[in-house]
Amino acid sequence: MERRSFLQKAGAGLVAGAAVGLAACGKKEEAAAPAAAPAGAPAVQTGLPEIKWRLTSSFPKSLDTIYGGADVLANRLRAITGGKFDIRVFPAGEIVPGLQALDAVQQGTVELCHTCSYYYVGKDKTFGFGTAVPFGLNARQMNAWVMFGGGQQLLDEFYSNYNVVSFLGGNTGVQMGGWFRKPIHSLADVQGLKIRIAGLGGEVFSRLGAIPQQIAGGDIYPSLEKGTIDAAEWVGPYDDEKLGFYKVAPHYYYPGWWEPGPAIHFFVNQTAWASLPKEYQDAFRAAADEANVTMMASYDDKNPQALARLLQNGVKLETYSDEIMQGAYKAAFELYNDEAGKNPAWKKIFTEWDKYRRSQNAWFSVAEATIDRFLQSTR
């Protein structure tokens, strides 16, 4: 790619985002300055209190990788503090339903939860930025934006309205594009399509003429089998395989353009967080960082193996046509601009996020995309 092309793509995003990024970077480094204790080490200071918290997850235990992020946090905190900071993890439904996890933390029913921010776009579409919005940031770009690009400060300013503090707690990587009973090739095929998809991705599909459905995970298979719905999206090969969708909807599409790098978060009640000794806050940050890194690595390890098994079972792997991708992209950014015109919270984050998105894509299009295309062509 020519230098001029790169600079045009990066545009004002590289310049305008610099001040925000540097300020955010400074804050992050300052906050993360205390070194994490070695694995298995007790708390450095004696006399620290014993603390017992409850964490409600939005996920069932059967989805071991995404649910397991909360276990990573809890186990590491016990190791660092010699068992003094103990978090008990509860799967979705044991304390509150999975999609009420944030509400439970906000109200102080539990101290923290492990959930996806975009589950709560019904409250405010701005919640989408914490996890993923269609055609947004991939997993690495999401980490960069939150940790060094000013995203953490923007998100926490928004989340403060809901009495919570946020910490990255995992990522699935780009998800798959869903299971379809019949193939779709054009925007005409999307008209009237009944697809199980929630959040902003569902709104984009709606703008394309589809009929989004919000259905709980356990009800998706029978709905596909009976023809109540035509398609459904879930996560990726490892998690999707467990639910058996391939038996009733053999067309497996990619990519999941509505979730290019969905982040999972730990949300902590503001009062509970403020009550922690600084040593425990530092330990929590280190444990959350570990959960964030290990979840993505685990999915990267498991998904190729699961996809191979699915293909052996007759799954038909198909890509969305350029017509559908371009149409969805256009509809998505029309949605974003419409929302910016009426939602100040959305507009504030979207303005900075979009600058960062453009500068990141300009960089990734140079070295990253080039080596990826070459290596993947040699298989």
DOLUM-779405 format. One record per residue (C-alpha): residue number from 1; residue in three letters; x, y, z. Coordinates in steps of 0.001 Angstrom, whole numbers. Layout:
   marse   vexpa      east     north        up
     NUM     ALA         X         Y         Z
...
***
This chain:
   marse   vexpa      east     north        up
       1     MET         0         0         0
       2     GLU      1324      3442      -836
       3     ARG      2176      5908      1909
       4     ARG      -426      8399       604
       5     SER     -3173      5765       699
       6     PHE     -2311      4899      4285
       7     LEU     -2353      8515      5420
       8     GLN     -5678      9121      3700
       9     LYS     -7221      6137      5468
      10     ALA     -5862      7114      8831
      11     GLY     -6962     10701      8285
      12     ALA     -7736     12895     11185
      13     GLY     -8167      9838     13391
      14     LEU     -4428      9431     13907
      15     VAL     -3967     13057     14846
      16     ALA     -7152     13713     16775
      17     GLY     -6857     10447     18655
      18     ALA     -3262     11078     19723
      19     ALA     -4030     13384     22631
      20     VAL     -6783     11144     23900
      21     GLY     -4605      8050     23545
      22     LEU     -1599      9582     25305
      23     ALA     -3722     10815     28170
      24     ALA     -5397      7457     28486
      25     CYS     -2070      5648     28286
      26     GLY      -679      7747     31104
      27     LYS     -3674      7042     33283
      28     LYS     -3517      3327     32528
      29     GLU       178      3081     33302
      30     GLU      -280      5016     36496
      31     ALA     -3175      2812     37574
      32     ALA     -1311      -373     36721
      33     ALA      2023       629     38258
      34     PRO      2035     -1827     41213
      35     ALA      3501     -5109     39983
      36     ALA      1252     -8144     40235
      37     ALA      2267    -10705     42834
      38     PRO      3688    -13993     41484
      39     ALA      1213    -16800     40924
      40     GLY       353    -18528     44187
      41     ALA      1935    -15850     46385
      42     PRO        63    -14577     49450
      43     ALA      -828    -10924     49895
      44     VAL      2294     -8836     50452
      45     GLN       982     -7139     53564
      46     THR      -271     -8973     56603
      47     GLY     -3367     -7792     58391
      48     LEU     -5453     -7345     55257
      49     PRO     -9120     -8233     55785
      50     GLU    -10859    -11371     54624
      51     ILE    -13393    -10456     51954
      52     LYS    -16067    -12670     50431
      53     TRP    -17858    -11523     47284
      54     ARG    -20432    -13084     45003
      55     LEU    -20168    -12931     41223
      56     THR    -23150    -13668     38993
      57     SER    -22339    -14733     35442
      58     SER    -24465    -14227     32355
      59     PHE    -23318    -17628     31084
      60     PRO    -24065    -21268     31913
      61     LYS    -21288    -23588     33078
      62     SER    -21715    -25639     29914
      63     LEU    -20093    -22802     27928
      64     ASP    -16890    -23497     29797
      65     THR    -14593    -21068     27975
      66     ILE    -16674    -17922     28277
      67     TYR    -17996    -18891     31732
      68     GLY    -14478    -19885     32746
      69     GLY    -13256    -16296     32617
      70     ALA    -14921    -15688     35977
      71     ASP    -13220    -18764     37428
      72     VAL     -9839    -17472     36237
      73     LEU    -10464    -14204     38086
      74     ALA    -11608    -15893     41299
      75     ASN     -8844    -18505     41367
      76     ARG     -6074    -15998     40710
      77     LEU     -7346    -13631     43414
      78     ARG     -7366    -16447     45951
      79     ALA     -3810    -17368     44948
      80     ILE     -2469    -13809     45121
      81     THR     -4104    -13027     48469
      82     GLY     -3560    -16357     50177
      83     GLY     -7300    -16994     50123
      84     LYS     -8242    -13752     51853
      85     PHE    -10083    -12274     48871
      86     ASP    -12587    -14957     47955
      87     ILE    -15063    -14600     45087
      88     ARG    -17714    -17270     44631
      89     VAL    -18921    -17618     41033
      90     PHE    -22575    -18377     40249
      91     PRO    -23777    -19365     36751
      92     ALA    -26655    -17612     35045
      93     GLY    -29965    -18267     36739
      94     GLU    -28743    -19259     40203
      95     ILE    -29003    -15738     41645
      96     VAL    -30572    -13794     38762
      97     PRO    -31206    -14570     35078
      98     GLY    -28183    -14031     32850
      99     LEU    -29496    -10868     31247
     100     GLN    -30131     -9256     34646
     101     ALA    -26533     -9576     35854
     102     LEU    -25728     -5878     35488
     103     ASP    -28931     -4905     37294
     104     ALA    -27969     -7112     40242
     105     VAL    -24618     -5336     40557
     106     GLN    -26129     -1895     40108
     107     GLN    -28608     -2580     42916
     108     GLY    -26005     -4154     45219
     109     THR    -27573     -7631     45190
     110     VAL    -24098     -8958     44340
     111     GLU    -20736     -7232     44296
     112     LEU    -19867     -8013     40682
     113     CYS    -20849     -9820     37510
     114     HIS    -19292    -11244     34349
     115     THR    -21342    -10261     31329
     116     CYS    -21450     -8552     27937
     117     SER    -22138     -4842     27927
     118     TYR    -24188     -5058     24737
     119     TYR    -26795     -7226     26444
     120     TYR    -28120     -3955     27848
     121     VAL    -28560     -1869     24703
     122     GLY    -32271     -1834     25533
     123     LYS    -31394       591     28322
     124     ASP    -29159      2695     26062
     125     LYS    -27534      1770     22757
     126     THR    -24291      3213     24142
     127     PHE    -23842       -54     26054
     128     GLY    -22897     -1594     22711
     129     PHE    -19458        12     22678
     130     GLY    -18305     -1968     25724
     131     THR    -18616     -5260     23865
     132     ALA    -19021     -4819     20113
     133     VAL    -20918     -2900     17479
     134     PRO    -21310     -4105     13883
     135     PHE    -18188     -3509     11771
     136     GLY    -16314     -2246     14818
     137     LEU    -13016     -3205     16444
     138     ASN    -11445     -6653     16409
     139     ALA    -10180     -8207     19649
     140     ARG     -6706     -6653     19561
     141     GLN     -8056     -3269     18544
     142     MET    -10635     -3450     21329
     143     ASN     -7913     -4053     23911
     144     ALA     -5876     -1188     22471
     145     TRP     -8816      1232     22525
     146     VAL     -9868       402     26076
     147     MET     -6396       176     27587
     148     PHE     -4548      2954     25773
     149     GLY     -6913      4780     23406
     150     GLY     -9129      6482     25963
     151     GLY    -11883      3866     25824
     152     GLN    -11709      2945     29520
     153     GLN    -12301      6534     30589
     154     LEU    -15138      7051     28105
     155     LEU    -16844      3814     29074
     156     ASP    -16498      4317     32826
     157     GLU    -17912      7822     32556
     158     PHE    -20960      6242     30924
     159     TYR    -21101      3256     33287
     160     SER    -20956      5548     36323
     161     ASN    -24585      6386     35588
     162     TYR    -25334      2759     36458
     163     ASN    -23267      2584     39651
     164     VAL    -20628       215     38237
     165     VAL    -16911       160     37394
     166     SER    -15733     -1931     34423
     167     PHE    -12778     -4222     33721
     168     LEU    -12040     -6190     30562
     169     GLY    -12641     -9864     31292
     170     GLY    -12298    -11788     28043
     171     ASN    -12940    -11819     24312
     172     THR    -14237    -14464     21905
     173     GLY    -12571    -13023     18829
     174     VAL    -14581    -12441     15674
     175     GLN    -17660    -14633     15811
     176     MET    -19283    -16669     13088
     177     GLY    -22171    -15341     11004
     178     GLY    -24865    -17787     12045
     179     TRP    -26657    -20988     11086
     180     PHE    -29164    -20929      8204
     181     ARG    -31686    -23528      7121
     182     LYS    -31290    -22353      3517
     183     PRO    -28463    -20429      1809
     184     ILE    -28725    -16679      1310
     185     HIS    -26937    -14956     -1554
     186     SER    -28348    -11449     -1830
     187     LEU    -30176     -8713        25
     188     ALA    -33361    -10018     -1557
     189     ASP    -32851    -13291       352
     190     VAL    -32705    -11339      3622
     191     GLN    -36210     -9919      3169
     192     GLY    -38556    -11499      5711
     193     LEU    -35798    -13723      7132
     194     LYS    -36581    -14702     10726
     195     ILE    -33209    -14759     12494
     196     ARG    -32362    -15168     16138
     197     ILE    -30080    -12209     16830
     198     ALA    -30199     -9521     19486
     199     GLY    -28778     -6067     20057
     200     LEU    -27433     -3738     17392
     201     GLY    -26798     -6581     14960
     202     GLY    -30520     -7297     15079
     203     GLU    -31294     -3651     14350
     204     VAL    -29040     -3712     11293
     205     PHE    -30702     -6904     10039
     206     SER    -34062     -5231     10590
     207     ARG    -32985     -2312      8388
     208     LEU    -32157     -4872      5695
     209     GLY    -35685     -6305      5886
     210     ALA    -35127     -9279      8191
     211     ILE    -37225    -10037     11270
     212     PRO    -34905    -10331     14311
     213     GLN    -35976    -12675     17106
     214     GLN    -34720    -12688     20699
     215     ILE    -34699    -16308     21845
     216     ALA    -32917    -17863     24832
     217     GLY    -30089    -20264     24056
     218     GLY    -32009    -23364     25109
     219     ASP    -34893    -22544     22757
     220     ILE    -32882    -21941     19591
     221     TYR    -32505    -25572     18462
     222     PRO    -36219    -26470     18632
     223     SER    -37105    -23170     16949
     224     LEU    -34762    -23975     14056
     225     GLU    -35958    -27558     13889
     226     LYS    -39628    -26562     13677
     227     GLY    -38979    -23748     11213
     228     THR    -40201    -21093     13641
     229     ILE    -37017    -19243     12723
     230     ASP    -34907    -19469      9571
     231     ALA    -31512    -18751     11079
     232     ALA    -29688    -18129     14341
     233     GLU    -26363    -16732     15461
     234     TRP    -24545    -17824     18585
     235     VAL    -20769    -17551     19112
     236     GLY    -18299    -19691     17162
     237     PRO    -17483    -23311     16324
     238     TYR    -16531    -24486     19831
     239     ASP    -19648    -23174     21556
     240     ASP    -21973    -23683     18580
     241     GLU    -21039    -27341     18208
     242     LYS    -22342    -28100     21694
     243     LEU    -25808    -26845     20815
     244     GLY    -26109    -29033     17728
     245     PHE    -27397    -26379     15333
     246     TYR    -25702    -28110     12387
     247     LYS    -28241    -30917     12573
     248     VAL    -31136    -28643     11567
     249     ALA    -29467    -25645      9880
     250     PRO    -26441    -26890      7907
     251     HIS    -25379    -23597      6258
     252     TYR    -22746    -21986      8492
     253     TYR    -21977    -18410      7466
     254     TYR    -19048    -16138      8213
     255     PRO    -17943    -13604      9275
     256     GLY    -20051    -12365     12169
     257     TRP    -19775     -8757     11029
     258     TRP    -21842     -7598     14011
     259     GLU    -19249     -8975     16469
     260     PRO    -15713     -8522     15128
     261     GLY    -14107     -8608     18578
     262     PRO    -16684     -8802     21389
     263     ALA    -15294     -8060     24834
     264     ILE    -16699     -9525     28024
     265     HIS    -16570     -7393     31163
     266     PHE    -16400     -7655     34913
     267     PHE    -18713     -5002     36332
     268     VAL    -18142     -4149     39991
     269     ASN    -20502     -2173     42196
     270     GLN    -18957      1260     42773
     271     THR    -19394      1177     46563
     272     ALA    -17956     -2326     46812
     273     TRP    -14956     -1338     44684
     274     ALA    -14257      1765     46750
     275     SER    -14313      -330     49928
     276     LEU    -11446     -2584     48782
     277     PRO     -7928     -2026     50115
     278     LYS     -5598      -777     47389
     279     GLU     -3689     -4062     47476
     280     TYR     -6854     -5946     46606
     281     GLN     -7744     -3497     43852
     282     ASP     -4310     -4069     42307
     283     ALA     -4731     -7834     42626
     284     PHE     -8168     -7614     40993
     285     ARG     -6801     -5689     38012
     286     ALA     -4059     -8282     37509
     287     ALA     -6521    -11175     37739
     288     ALA     -8946     -9511     35304
     289     ASP     -6100     -8962     32831
     290     GLU     -5285    -12661     33036
     291     ALA     -8908    -13603     32380
     292     ASN     -8979    -11248     29399
     293     VAL     -5896    -12806     27781
     294     THR     -6586    -16468     28511
     295     MET    -10145    -16503     27153
     296     MET     -9061    -15299     23717
     297     ALA     -6165    -17778     23645
     298     SER     -8472    -20610     24645
     299     TYR    -10945    -19856     21862
     300     ASP     -8116    -19585     19340
     301     ASP     -7012    -23072     20394
     302     LYS    -10463    -24706     20415
     303     ASN    -12257    -23156     17434
     304     PRO    -10144    -24693     14629
     305     GLN    -10610    -28175     16071
     306     ALA    -14355    -27669     16503
     307     LEU    -14760    -26321     12956
     308     ALA    -12964    -29379     11558
     309     ARG    -15398    -31645     13397
     310     LEU    -18385    -29665     12139
     311     LEU    -17185    -29934      8541
     312     GLN    -16781    -33687      8987
     313     ASN    -20453    -33742     10028
     314     GLY    -21537    -32215      6745
     315     VAL    -21674    -28526      7641
     316     LYS    -21619    -26267      4590
     317     LEU    -19256    -23384      5267
     318     GLU    -20293    -20257      3369
     319     THR    -19343    -16595      3304
     320     TYR    -21676    -13631      3168
     321     SER    -21784    -12118      -311
     322     ASP    -20220     -8736      -946
     323     GLU    -23715     -7377     -1614
     324     ILE    -24889     -8378      1856
     325     MET    -21697     -7146      3537
     326     GLN    -21842     -3758      1814
     327     GLY    -25554     -3398      2510
     328     ALA    -25112     -4247      6177
     329     TYR    -22171     -1841      6502
     330     LYS    -24203      1001      5004
     331     ALA    -27195       236      7242
     332     ALA    -24975        31     10343
     333     PHE    -23425      3465      9925
     334     GLU    -26777      4989      9083
     335     LEU    -27950      3601     12417
     336     TYR    -24916      5081     14209
     337     ASN    -25413      8520     12710
     338     ASP    -29130      8457     13494
     339     GLU    -28375      7566     17102
     340     ALA    -25720     10286     17374
     341     GLY    -28374     12832     16439
     342     LYS    -30535     12004     19431
     343     ASN    -28305     10391     22083
     344     PRO    -25521     12583     23552
     345     ALA    -23887      9650     25369
     346     TRP    -23690      7646     22139
     347     LYS    -22392     10625     20174
     348     LYS    -19607     11343     22663
     349     ILE    -18202      7813     22554
     350     PHE    -18921      7207     18871
     351     THR    -17015     10323     17799
     352     GLU    -13780      9217     19502
     353     TRP    -14316      5484     18813
     354     ASP    -14776      6079     15086
     355     LYS    -11562      8091     14817
     356     TYR     -9726      5284     16594
     357     ARG    -11375      2629     14393
     358     ARG    -10216      4343     11212
     359     SER     -6637      4806     12385
     360     GLN     -6441      1175     13564
     361     ASN     -7784      -151     10263
     362     ALA     -5275      1952      8351
     363     TRP     -2432       363     10338
     364     PHE     -3817     -3190     10226
     365     SER     -4194     -2925      6451
     366     VAL      -413     -2561      6099
     367     ALA      1598     -5268      7883
     368     GLU     -1090     -7307      9619
     369     ALA     -3431     -7916      6694
     370     THR      -564     -8517      4268
     371     ILE      1119    -11257      6282
     372     ASP     -2251    -12790      7221
     373     ARG     -3280    -13070      3569
     374     PHE        53    -14601      2591
     375     LEU       245    -17130      5416
     376     GLN     -3348    -18209      4966
     377     SER     -2781    -18727      1235
     378     THR        63    -21201      1939
     379     ARG     -2009    -23750      3830
***
